[in-house]
Amino acid sequence: MTSAPPILSCRDLALAVPGRTLCSDVAFDVRAGECWIVAGRNGAGKTTLLQTLAGLRRPAAGAVLLAGRPIAECAPRWRAQRLGFLAQDTFDAFPATALEIALGGRHPHVPRWRPESATDVSLAHAALAAVGMNDAALRDVQTLSGGERRRVALAMLLAQDPDVMLLDEPTSHLDIAHEVRSLELLARLAHDRGRAVVMALHDLTLAARFATHVILLGSDRVESGPAGALLTAEKLSTLFGQTLVAVAHSRGTVFVPD
């Protein structure tokens, strides 16, 4: 049985920041239905990798392919209809309601010079409801807490409904209940609707619970592959320079410091 063609691919990718090469010779394929977790120490290059996968920065070498096309050559609207990116931080320069923010995700699908349709508004409301924020649809986002604002940002990505969702620390500012609910939502989108999800995540226990595949960004090498093979106490202890112990429980594995 042959695998489905990858929707997002890296080919001999190298990432660098001024004065330092973060990684090189990175290659992996992301397919519909998969949930990838990017893990590594602070400064390892998780954000840089996600920005490069999103086409927001050029790699030092190699290429990123979206649906088989070099992402640097994809038309912006075509790319935005197929790939969405949730940045690590959001900044609200102007007043806007939660609904207006969520509607921003519909822009790649709205014909030029036309307002959002009733369908777009309905989809934005549905996205807010999915993250438990529809009751705050008409509130100014500048009045929301950090966790509430994070959930609105996630709603914008849901309203965009791209084939590939790239998320940089999607659970930042969230309490534990909303962390789990948000990750469950993303996992369902991958499993039930065939979306591909790639996200940086610090909580290794939640990573073990939801990941199908993993990218481990180390100081001297990058490993990628099935979560079961890479999310082990031995590999994670080496990656983070901290001895970890894996404790099995009914819902997966808990990683605790020794």
Buried (B, 14 or more C-beta within 10 A) or exposed (E): EEEEEBBBBBBEBBBBEEEEEBBBEBEBBBBBBBBBBBBBBEEBBBBBBBBBBBBEBEBBBBBBBBBEBEBEEBEEEEBBBBBBBBBBEBEEEEEBBBBBBBBBBBBBBEEEEEEBEEEBBEBBBBBBBBBBBBEBBEBEBEEBEEBBBBBBBBBBBBBBBBBBBBBBBBBBBBEEEBBBBBBEBBBEBBBEEBBBBBBBBBBBBBBBBBBBBBBBBBEEEBBBEEBEEBBBBEBBBBBBEEEBEBEEEEEBBBBEEE
